[in-house]
């Protein structure tokens, strides 16, 4: 679940996601958010790029954790073929976050970055 903490976004993982991702809740400054895009199918080369390490991944089932790509590191929380939001950041440890497209995550983005154009839901 996407949370707002002062001037930062934090993606809060539950305890089982922490184990699967081999990572604690990632954090990024709101001011470094560049864009948000919605994708109906997360299992495309436009969304998931590179290799997964560390984390848990079974194609078309789950992708939790870090993906390494020549353009940077991505943090992923993808379940089955559910729609996702891709948050692009500049100057952060994770260049992209690929997270579930749901109303909670969209609301946090709207509150934190009211001037950012949020795409229509992919659902």
C-alpha angles and dihedrals in degrees: 000000000000112000133186117225113179103295097350143078117227123188105215113213122197118237095266092049089051089057093046095045095045084220141095123235108305119230132201135172114258090223089061094059106115104173146348124212131181123222127188094201114041094187096081131105089247090063110027113040132168130006129318115241124174109012144056124292137171112165114252091002111063142345116184126166138013128351119194120213132164088254093056144279122316128200113216136194105171127158124190112305096324117140118263141201118226113210114195119204135186123218096008133121089248114045092195138022117203106197137161116284103235137135095258092057093043092050092052090052092048092050096045098040109025093165094054115099108239113205122236114271115275090215 
